[in-house]
Amino acid sequence: MNYSRLALEQGFARLSVDGPAELIDELSQAETNARNAQVGLWGAPCFGALRLAPPPPPPAPEPVPQPQPRAEPQPQPQPWVEPEPEPEPEPEPSPDSDSGQSPLASYPNCKAAKAAGAAPLYRGDPGYSSKLDRDGDGVACES
């Protein structure tokens, strides 16, 4: 078996003219057969070239996009609500009301305030007087 011829036929070698003269025709035919069949170094990617073209440079990295500012969520407007109407003020009691007490009442003493059913009287109430509040705590005719 001639390993030189086998290597040339399968495209694993190139013919060198330094070989024995009696085998040159046989080895040349083996290389020609490998070239025609495009096997081994005669096939892709070399196609018999001794030097390959340098690979293309890697693609430039894509620019990193700048982050967009995040939009602050806008508060949803509150739905319009019709305001409640103002309550009508309660009518002032008339002097002849059944409470027996006048809004401008004044009592000469606690006995009179109790008899009118107004005791105890609190500071700010109609009929309250500091002269009826012995201890000054804001409550008159409390006992």
Sine and cosine of phi, psi and omega as CSV:
sin_phi,cos_phi,sin_psi,cos_psi,sin_omega,cos_omega
0.00,0.00,0.71,-0.71,0.01,-1.00
-0.98,-0.19,0.97,-0.26,-0.05,-1.00
-0.93,0.36,-0.48,0.87,0.04,-1.00
-0.90,0.44,-0.72,0.69,0.01,-1.00
-0.91,0.42,-0.66,0.75,0.01,-1.00
-0.89,0.46,-0.68,0.73,0.02,-1.00
-0.91,0.42,-0.64,0.77,0.02,-1.00
-0.93,0.37,-0.65,0.76,-0.01,-1.00
-0.90,0.44,-0.55,0.83,-0.04,-1.00
-1.00,-0.04,0.03,1.00,0.06,-1.00
0.98,0.19,0.36,0.93,0.01,-1.00
-1.00,-0.09,0.02,1.00,-0.03,-1.00
-0.47,-0.88,0.27,-0.96,0.10,-1.00
-0.90,-0.43,0.48,-0.88,-0.01,-1.00
-0.96,0.28,0.71,-0.70,0.09,-1.00
-0.89,-0.45,0.72,-0.69,-0.05,-1.00
-0.97,0.23,0.09,1.00,0.02,-1.00
-0.99,0.12,-0.07,1.00,-0.05,-1.00
-0.96,0.28,0.04,-1.00,0.02,-1.00
-0.90,0.44,0.69,-0.73,-0.10,-1.00
-0.87,0.49,-0.56,0.83,-0.05,-1.00
-0.94,0.33,-0.31,0.95,-0.02,-1.00
-0.98,-0.20,-0.10,0.99,-0.11,-0.99
-0.85,0.53,-0.71,0.70,-0.03,-1.00
-0.89,0.45,-0.69,0.72,-0.02,-1.00
-0.91,0.41,-0.68,0.73,-0.01,-1.00
-0.94,0.33,-0.59,0.81,0.04,-1.00
-0.90,0.44,-0.65,0.76,0.04,-1.00
-0.91,0.41,-0.61,0.79,0.02,-1.00
-0.90,0.43,-0.66,0.75,0.04,-1.00
-0.92,0.40,-0.66,0.75,0.02,-1.00
-0.87,0.49,-0.66,0.75,0.03,-1.00
-0.88,0.47,-0.66,0.75,0.01,-1.00
-0.92,0.40,-0.64,0.77,0.04,-1.00
-0.88,0.47,-0.72,0.70,-0.03,-1.00
-0.91,0.42,-0.56,0.83,-0.01,-1.00
-1.00,0.10,-0.16,0.99,-0.04,-1.00
0.77,0.64,0.83,0.55,0.05,-1.00
-0.93,-0.37,0.38,-0.92,0.05,-1.00
0.88,0.48,-0.71,-0.70,-0.04,-1.00
-0.94,0.33,-0.15,0.99,0.05,-1.00
-1.00,0.03,-0.14,0.99,0.04,-1.00
-0.99,-0.14,-0.17,-0.99,-0.01,-1.00
-0.93,0.38,0.57,-0.82,0.04,1.00
-1.00,-0.10,-0.06,1.00,-0.11,-0.99
-0.98,0.17,-0.71,0.70,-0.09,-1.00
0.80,0.60,0.61,0.80,0.11,-0.99
0.99,0.11,0.00,1.00,-0.02,-1.00
-0.95,0.31,0.65,-0.76,0.04,-1.00
-0.97,0.23,-0.55,0.84,0.01,-1.00
-0.83,-0.56,0.75,-0.66,0.04,-1.00
-1.00,0.06,0.48,-0.88,0.09,-1.00
-0.91,0.41,0.59,-0.81,0.01,-1.00
-0.89,0.46,0.55,-0.84,0.01,-1.00
-0.91,0.43,0.48,-0.88,0.02,-1.00
-0.91,0.42,0.48,-0.87,0.01,-1.00
-0.90,0.44,0.48,-0.88,0.01,-1.00
-0.89,0.45,0.52,-0.85,0.00,-1.00
-0.90,0.44,0.55,-0.83,0.02,-1.00
-0.90,0.44,0.64,-0.77,0.01,-1.00
-0.90,0.44,0.59,-0.81,0.02,-1.00
-0.93,0.36,0.64,-0.77,0.01,-1.00
-0.90,0.44,0.63,-0.78,0.01,-1.00
-0.98,0.21,0.84,-0.54,-0.02,-1.00
-0.92,0.40,0.61,-0.79,0.05,-1.00
-0.95,0.33,0.70,-0.71,0.00,-1.00
-0.90,0.43,0.68,-0.73,0.04,-1.00
-0.97,0.24,0.62,-0.79,0.05,-1.00
-0.89,0.45,0.67,-0.74,-0.02,-1.00
-0.97,0.26,0.77,-0.64,0.03,-1.00
-0.96,0.28,0.76,-0.65,0.05,-1.00
-0.94,0.33,0.73,-0.68,0.01,-1.00
-0.90,0.43,0.73,-0.68,0.02,-1.00
-0.99,0.11,0.71,-0.70,0.02,-1.00
-0.92,0.39,0.61,-0.79,0.03,-1.00
-0.95,0.31,0.71,-0.71,0.03,-1.00
-0.92,0.40,0.60,-0.80,0.02,-1.00
-0.96,0.28,0.66,-0.75,0.03,-1.00
-0.91,0.42,0.53,-0.85,-0.01,-1.00
-0.94,0.34,0.80,-0.60,0.04,-1.00
-0.89,-0.46,0.81,-0.59,0.02,-1.00
-0.90,0.44,0.79,-0.61,-0.02,-1.00
-0.92,0.39,0.51,-0.86,0.04,-1.00
-0.91,0.41,0.64,-0.77,0.03,-1.00
-0.93,0.37,0.52,-0.86,0.02,-1.00
-0.90,0.44,0.72,-0.70,0.04,-1.00
-0.93,0.36,0.59,-0.81,0.01,-1.00
-0.95,0.32,0.66,-0.75,-0.01,-1.00
-0.92,0.40,0.53,-0.85,0.02,-1.00
-0.94,0.34,0.64,-0.77,-0.02,-1.00
-0.92,0.40,0.54,-0.84,0.04,-1.00
-0.92,0.40,0.68,-0.73,0.03,-1.00
-0.92,0.40,0.62,-0.78,0.01,-1.00
-0.98,0.20,0.40,-0.91,-0.03,-1.00
-0.87,0.49,-0.36,0.93,-0.01,-1.00
-0.99,-0.15,0.39,0.92,0.01,-1.00
-0.93,0.37,0.28,-0.96,-0.11,-0.99
-0.99,0.16,0.00,1.00,0.05,-1.00
-0.96,0.27,-0.31,0.95,0.01,-1.00
0.97,0.23,0.18,0.98,-0.09,-1.00
-0.81,-0.59,0.71,-0.70,0.01,-1.00
-1.00,-0.07,0.55,-0.83,0.03,-1.00
-0.89,0.45,-0.38,0.92,0.01,-1.00
-0.96,-0.28,0.48,0.88,-0.07,-1.00
-0.92,0.40,0.52,-0.86,0.19,-0.98
-0.62,-0.79,0.61,-0.80,-0.10,-1.00
-0.88,-0.47,0.70,-0.71,-0.01,-1.00
-0.95,0.32,-0.43,0.90,0.01,-1.00
-0.36,-0.93,0.11,-0.99,-0.05,-1.00
-0.93,0.37,-0.51,0.86,0.01,-1.00
-0.87,0.49,-0.64,0.77,0.01,-1.00
-0.94,0.35,-0.63,0.77,0.02,-1.00
-0.91,0.42,-0.65,0.76,0.02,-1.00
-0.93,0.37,-0.62,0.78,0.01,-1.00
-0.90,0.43,-0.52,0.86,0.01,-1.00
-0.99,0.13,-0.10,0.99,-0.01,-1.00
0.98,0.22,0.34,0.94,-0.05,-1.00
-0.99,-0.16,-0.18,0.98,-0.07,-1.00
-0.99,0.14,0.54,-0.84,-0.09,1.00
-0.97,0.24,0.45,-0.89,0.03,-1.00
-0.97,-0.25,0.72,-0.70,0.00,-1.00
-0.96,-0.27,0.52,-0.85,0.02,-1.00
-0.79,0.62,0.78,-0.62,-0.04,-1.00
0.98,-0.18,-0.34,0.94,0.05,-1.00
-0.96,0.30,0.48,-0.88,0.12,-0.99
-0.89,0.46,0.72,-0.69,0.02,-1.00
1.00,-0.07,-0.20,0.98,0.03,-1.00
-0.94,0.35,0.62,-0.78,0.08,-1.00
-0.55,-0.83,0.63,-0.78,-0.01,-1.00
-0.90,0.43,-0.39,0.92,0.03,-1.00
-0.94,0.35,-0.35,0.94,0.04,-1.00
-1.00,0.01,-0.19,0.98,-0.03,-1.00
-0.98,-0.18,1.00,-0.02,-0.11,-0.99
-0.91,0.41,-0.66,0.75,-0.07,-1.00
-1.00,-0.04,-0.03,1.00,0.08,-1.00
0.94,0.33,0.39,0.92,-0.03,-1.00
-1.00,-0.01,0.08,1.00,0.02,-1.00
1.00,-0.03,0.03,1.00,0.02,-1.00
-0.83,-0.55,0.88,-0.48,-0.02,-1.00
-0.98,-0.20,0.52,-0.85,0.06,-1.00
0.84,0.55,0.73,0.69,-0.09,-1.00
-1.00,0.05,-0.23,0.97,0.02,-1.00
-0.84,-0.55,0.00,0.00,0.00,0.00
